[in-house]
């Protein structure tokens, strides 16, 4: 099955599609649930301390928790479903949801790219092989393409470095690059 995306050029071949790791979505939803429960408990406790406004504060706490849960879960599901990054034989292009109505698109062509960096934000993510890839441009500082919550982030950064090396040293061989396979070392075909 061939992958298509908005703005894809003619004969542009998608080598890999990056989607956020499901654990990142689950952690984001867990944060929303924790925040909703926290606000509910705080307003409930304040209601028990101030008995004259107890019922009003408890109703406000329940409504606030329900609104926060429904909007927060909907938003996180939307963001994690629609956010994608495509690595092609010509560029890396990232689509991010910034509001319920708009998506941003950031592309960096391989002739403009300098290097790819990979790092993990914490020990848990490193253990799960989840991290961030940062593709830096040659000239424009602050115009990096940063992709978070990437599974096999170090291997994918090495793959991007391989694309950059091939593109700069023997561009004709770009057409022969195989797509990235997100599997452990020795398990890729």
ABEGO torsion letter per residue (X at the ends): XBBBBBGBBBGBBBABBBBBBAAAAAAAAAAAAAAAAAAAAAAAAAAAABAAAAAAAAAAAAAAAAAAAAAAAAAAAAAAAABBBBBBAABBBBBBBABAABBBBBBBBAAABABBBBBBABAAAAAAGBBBBBBBBAABBGABBBBBGBBGAAAAAAAAAAAAAAAAABAAAAAABBBBBBBBBGABX
